[in-house]
Amino acid sequence: MNDYRLTIRLSAALRRRLKDTARRNGTRESEIVRGAVERQFAAEDEELTAYERASKAGLIGVVRGAGRDLSTNPKYFDGFGRS
């Protein structure tokens, strides 16, 4: 894994809280910060609509070579949903 080093500025109060929490939990300050960043991204992902998630995953696009009425013409649905 290639780690990336990032420098951030914290207020004195926030720095004390970070340091105290790390000491109390027996962990490193960087682990607490990484966890906070990961939780923030997870929270943002929860707010995405189904369309936004599909788009972000690259599941939305154009099907080349298909008919222009692919989603509306019943002839394309023959056998759809059958195993």
N, C-alpha and C positions, 0 to 999 in steps of 0.2 A: 504494500500500500504506500502510495506517495502522500506523505503528510504535507500540509500547507501551513506555514506559520503566518499568523495574523496578529497584528498589534492593535489593541483597542485602548481607549481611555475610559476610566471609570471614576465616578465621584469617590471621595474618601469614604463616605458612608457605605456605598455599594461595595467598595473594595474590602472594607471591614467585614461586611456580611458574607461576602464570598470566602474570605479567608477563614472566618469562624465556622461557616458551614462545612468547608473542606476538612478542617481540623476535627470537628464534631463527628463527621461521617467517615473519617479515616480515608479520604480520597484526595485526589489532586484538584486544584482549582480548574485546570483545563478540562477535566472530565465533567465538572458541573456546567461549565460554559458550553461544551459540546452538547450535553444533554438538553440544555435550554434551547439551543439553536435547533436541534432535531425536533423538540416538542413544538416549537414555533412553526416549523415547516409542516409538521403533521397536522396541526390545527388549521393551517391555510389550505391543505389538501382536503380536509373534511368539508370546507366551505365550497368546494368546486361542484358545479352541476355535473350530471352524467355526461352531457355533451362536452364540457370542458375537460373532464377526465379522459374521455375517449380521444379527444383532439390531442391532448398532451401525450397520450400513449401512442399516437400515430395511427389510430384506428379509423380515422375519418379521412376520406379522400375521394379520388375519382377512379372508377373502374374503366379501364380502357378496353375498347372492343365490345362493350355491352350496348344494348339498345338504350336509347334515350328515355324510354318509358319503363325501365327496369323495375322501378318501385311501384308502378301502378297497373301494368298490363297483366291480367290474370294468367296469360299463357306461361309466364315465368314462374308461376306458383305451383304448377303441376308437380305433385309429389313432395312439395315442401312440407316438412314436419313429420314425414313418415320415415320410419327406420328401415 
